[in-house]
Amino acid sequence: MKGAGIYGRAFGGWLTALALTPWLLFAADKASSDFSGTWHWAKGKEELTLYLRQTDQKLSGWHAAIGQGGDKVDEVVKTDEQSITGEVAGNIAKATFRSGYPESKGGGKAELTLQGNTIRWRVIESSGEHYLPQTAKLSRVVTKEK
């Protein structure tokens, strides 16, 4: 901006900063995505609770699901091997899950999309017997400090 004077240089710098702001906010949001925590969804007598831990781009955790109108419980407790493992890229995680229903070999793959204090859960592939919902919008469970 040769010859633009002090106002031209300041205005040009301001425009550059303004143009970059959405990209910086997008990058900050992607970098701060953290799936760690307890997440819950309920609809009627069906429920899904996820206990997730994110370390770098690795996701792991356990689940508790109630399906078929409250008649089936599909749960893997925290003392067992994790039922959910996956990879995180930005605010999306691709995960593999296994059923905790007694004597079941069921499981599948799910996509989890983090949006603030909610996770959208969507099964993209499954086989065998399991009672995790096909889709769910889970909310972060916030515990009160004493």
C-alpha angles and dihedrals in degrees: 000000000000112000093011093115127216094306094052092050093046093047092047091051091049091052091050091050091047092050092050097046097085090050092049092049090048091050092047091051092050093047093050097051109128122174092186115125144054117304128189140191130176133179117174107312094340123095143172126195122182124195104198136182124190121197111179103309095338121103125195137160152117135268142210118198134176114199144170095046094310096311099108129053118199110183140153112194123219092251090064127073112286116277095202127053130161154125128274124215112178108308095341127084126191107206141180118216135190128204123252093197109126113272092356124137091189127131144121149173128295138184117223119196117196115214111172107290095353136076123203109214118200126173108220098177134009143166137183127014119329135137103213111125121254090233134008140162106221125196125215111256109229116201120208116238116232 
